[in-house]
Amino acid sequence: MAQSPSHKFGQIIGELLELAILPLLEAVCDDCKLYLDTKHPRLARRGLRKVTWKDSKGNLHDLDFVIELGGSDEVIGTPKAFIEVAWRRYTKHSRNKSQEIQGAIIPLAETYRSAHPFLGAVLAGVFTQNSLNQLKSHGFEVLYIPYANIVHAFRAVGLDAEFDESTPDQLLARKVGKFKSLSLKKREIILETLRTQNVIAIEEFVASLKKVLARTVIAVIVLALHGVSHELPNAASAIEFLTNGEFHGDVCPLVRFEVDVRFSNGDEIRAAFQSKDSAIDFLRAYS
């Protein structure tokens, strides 16, 4: 079935949003020495373009951006950030899109909870405050660009991007055609206008991302549940403690190990393990 002009124009706006945010994410990843995965043929996924991750139940989720620790074109790394980009023109569709983003990323966040990844949503167009709050309540950092700002960015190159449900398909088709005829220079003007007129919201979003990516371990507390708690300065020290320590289960039965990893940005990850080996495997992600 042929796509409607409305759908095509929406795709154009969505792709522009991804291009607008891309260099900002690239700069963050360069600073933090991390790998940014985007839609492109990648050897690590057999040359496929889609950024697809699998949750613990075997479900596949297609994403826009994933930032990885230890990743490369040849190797899938540990996910440190999941970021989705979305455009919606009408209020009636905004809540469904928020739920769709939530449904894709929350299972992955749970699957990779030991990595404590950043959850981000870059939204543009018309989204209700309730739909934005819904994402924030689930731990998402939200960058929201209002519909009026989208229209203004297109107007910077003389293109009228306004439309609603009463706009004729023929007029929308002309808008699509005019965009396709724009030079690369004019398309870059649209992108730069999007960035400059939303600079405060973008800076807050990027700062939140950096805060998560640049965090460091300041303490690891290991509790072997025969009653003795040990605080170690880092993951390597915790691994050494677990490897070389003696735990006399015959004197005081060992129930489990509890590990509390504390970070410089105030984040804290707590986990419980039935065996020493499982605790060590968990800590290797922070070593």
C-alpha positions in Angstrom: 0.0 0.0 0.0 1.3 3.4 -1.0 2.2 5.8 1.9 0.0 8.8 2.4 1.6 12.3 2.0 0.9 12.9 5.7 2.8 9.7 6.6 5.7 10.6 4.3 6.0 14.1 5.7 5.9 12.7 9.3 8.8 10.4 8.3 10.8 13.4 7.0 10.3 15.2 10.4 11.2 12.1 12.3 14.4 11.5 10.3 15.4 15.2 10.8 15.0 14.8 14.5 17.4 11.9 14.5 19.9 13.9 12.4 19.5 16.9 14.7 20.4 14.9 17.9 23.0 12.6 16.2 26.1 14.9 16.4 25.3 15.7 20.1 25.3 12.0 21.0 28.4 11.5 19.0 30.2 14.2 20.9 29.2 12.7 24.2 30.3 9.2 23.2 33.7 10.6 22.0 34.2 12.3 25.3 33.3 9.2 27.3 35.0 6.7 25.0 31.8 4.8 24.2 30.3 3.4 21.1 27.1 4.9 19.5 25.0 2.5 17.6 22.7 3.9 14.9 20.8 2.6 11.9 23.6 1.4 9.7 25.0 -2.0 8.4 26.9 -3.4 11.3 29.1 -6.4 11.2 28.2 -7.3 14.8 24.6 -7.9 13.6 25.5 -9.7 10.4 25.4 -6.5 8.4 21.8 -5.6 9.3 20.9 -1.9 9.5 18.3 -2.0 12.3 19.4 -1.4 15.9 17.7 -4.4 17.5 18.1 -5.7 21.1 16.6 -8.7 22.7 15.0 -8.7 26.2 15.2 -11.5 28.8 12.0 -13.1 27.4 13.4 -13.3 23.9 11.4 -10.3 22.5 13.1 -8.1 19.9 13.0 -4.3 20.1 14.0 -1.9 17.3 15.6 1.3 18.7 17.0 4.6 17.3 20.2 4.9 19.4 22.0 2.7 21.8 25.2 3.8 23.6 27.5 0.9 24.4 30.5 0.3 26.7 33.1 -1.9 24.9 31.1 -1.9 21.6 32.4 -1.5 18.1 31.2 -2.3 14.6 32.4 -5.9 15.2 31.5 -6.3 18.8 28.2 -5.8 20.7 29.0 -4.0 24.0 27.2 -3.4 27.2 24.2 -1.0 26.8 24.7 2.2 28.8 21.9 4.2 27.2 18.7 3.5 25.2 17.3 6.5 23.3 14.2 6.7 21.2 13.1 9.5 18.9 9.5 10.1 18.0 7.3 12.7 16.2 3.5 12.9 16.6 1.2 15.6 15.1 -1.9 15.0 17.1 -2.7 14.8 20.8 -4.8 11.6 20.3 -1.7 9.7 19.2 0.7 10.9 21.8 -0.2 8.6 24.7 0.0 5.6 22.5 3.5 6.6 21.3 4.6 7.1 24.9 3.4 3.6 25.8 5.1 2.2 22.7 8.4 3.7 23.7 7.9 2.5 27.3 7.0 -1.0 26.1 10.2 -1.2 24.0 12.7 0.1 26.5 11.5 -0.9 29.9 12.0 -4.7 29.2 15.5 -3.9 28.0 16.2 -1.8 31.0 15.1 -4.7 33.2 17.2 -7.2 31.2 20.3 -5.1 31.5 19.5 -3.6 34.9 23.1 -4.4 36.2 24.4 -1.9 33.7 21.8 0.7 34.9 21.4 2.3 31.5 20.2 5.8 30.8 16.6 5.9 29.3 16.0 8.7 26.9 13.1 9.9 24.7 13.4 12.7 22.2 9.9 13.8 21.4 8.6 16.4 19.0 5.2 17.7 17.8 2.1 17.4 20.0 2.4 15.4 23.2 0.2 15.8 26.2 1.7 16.6 29.6 0.3 13.3 30.9 2.1 11.4 28.2 5.4 13.1 29.0 4.9 12.6 32.7 4.1 8.9 32.1 7.6 8.4 30.6 9.3 10.5 33.3 7.6 8.4 36.0 9.3 5.3 34.5 12.7 6.8 34.7 13.0 8.4 31.3 14.8 11.7 30.6 12.6 13.5 28.1 13.6 16.1 25.5 10.5 17.6 24.1 10.4 19.9 21.1 7.0 21.6 20.6 5.2 21.5 17.2 5.6 25.3 16.8 9.4 24.9 17.0 9.2 22.3 14.2 7.2 24.7 12.0 9.7 27.5 12.8 12.7 25.4 11.8 11.2 24.6 8.4 10.2 28.3 7.9 13.9 29.2 8.2 14.3 27.8 4.6 11.0 29.1 3.3 9.1 25.8 3.7 5.6 25.8 5.3 5.4 22.7 7.5 2.0 23.4 9.0 -0.7 20.9 8.5 -3.7 19.2 10.2 -6.3 16.6 9.5 -8.1 19.0 7.1 -5.0 19.6 4.9 -5.6 18.1 1.4 -3.2 15.3 0.3 -2.3 17.3 -2.7 -0.9 20.1 -0.6 1.0 17.7 1.7 2.4 16.0 -1.4 3.7 19.4 -2.5 5.3 20.0 0.9 7.1 16.6 0.6 8.2 17.5 -2.9 9.6 20.9 -1.8 11.5 19.3 1.0 13.1 16.7 -1.3 14.2 19.5 -3.6 16.1 21.3 -0.8 19.9 21.4 -1.0 22.0 19.7 1.7 22.9 23.2 2.9 19.3 24.2 3.5 18.5 20.9 5.2 21.4 21.6 7.6 19.9 25.1 8.3 16.7 23.3 9.5 18.8 21.0 11.7 20.8 23.9 13.2 17.6 25.9 13.8 16.1 23.0 15.6 19.2 22.8 17.8 19.4 26.6 18.5 15.8 27.3 19.3 15.7 24.3 21.7 19.2 24.8 23.1 18.2 24.9 26.8 16.1 21.7 26.7 18.9 20.0 24.7 21.6 21.0 27.1 19.6 19.7 30.0 19.0 16.4 28.3 22.7 16.0 27.3 23.8 17.0 30.8 21.6 14.2 32.3 23.0 11.7 29.8 26.6 12.7 30.6 25.9 12.4 34.3 25.0 8.8 33.9 27.7 7.9 31.4 30.5 9.6 33.2 29.6 8.3 36.7 32.3 6.3 38.6 32.1 3.8 41.3 32.9 5.3 44.7 32.1 2.3 46.9 31.1 -1.3 46.7 29.5 -2.8 49.8 29.5 -6.6 50.1 27.4 -8.3 52.7 27.8 -12.0 53.2 24.7 -12.9 55.1 26.4 -14.6 58.0 26.4 -11.1 59.4 29.6 -9.3 58.3 29.5 -6.3 56.0 32.6 -5.2 54.1 32.9 -1.9 52.2 35.5 -1.9 49.3 36.7 1.2 47.3 36.0 -0.3 43.9 34.8 -3.4 42.0 38.3 -4.8 41.6 38.7 -4.8 45.4 35.3 -6.4 45.8 36.3 -9.2 43.4 39.5 -9.8 45.3 37.6 -9.9 48.6 35.2 -12.5 47.2 37.9 -14.5 45.6 40.3 -14.7 48.5 38.0 -14.3 51.5 37.0 -17.3 53.5 33.4 -17.8 54.4 32.8 -20.6 56.9 29.4 -21.8 56.2 29.7 -24.7 58.7 30.1 -22.1 61.6 27.5 -19.7 60.3 25.4 -20.8 57.4 25.8 -18.6 54.4 22.4 -17.6 52.9 23.5 -15.2 50.1 25.7 -12.3 49.2 24.3 -8.8 48.9 26.2 -6.2 46.8 25.5 -2.5 46.9 27.3 -0.5 44.2 27.4 3.3 44.8 28.2 5.9 42.1 29.5 9.4 42.1 26.2 10.8 40.7 24.2 9.4 43.5 23.0 6.3 41.7 22.9 3.0 43.6 22.5 -0.5 42.4 21.6 -3.3 44.9 21.7 -7.0 44.0 21.5 -10.3 45.9 23.3 -13.5 44.8 23.1 -17.1 46.0 26.7 -17.8 45.0 30.1 -16.1 45.2 30.6 -16.7 41.4 27.4 -15.0 40.5 28.4 -11.9 42.6 31.8 -11.8 40.9 30.2 -12.0 37.4 27.9 -9.1 38.3 30.9 -7.0 39.6 33.0 -7.6 36.5 30.8 -5.0 34.7 32.2 -2.3 37.0 35.7 -3.6 37.2 
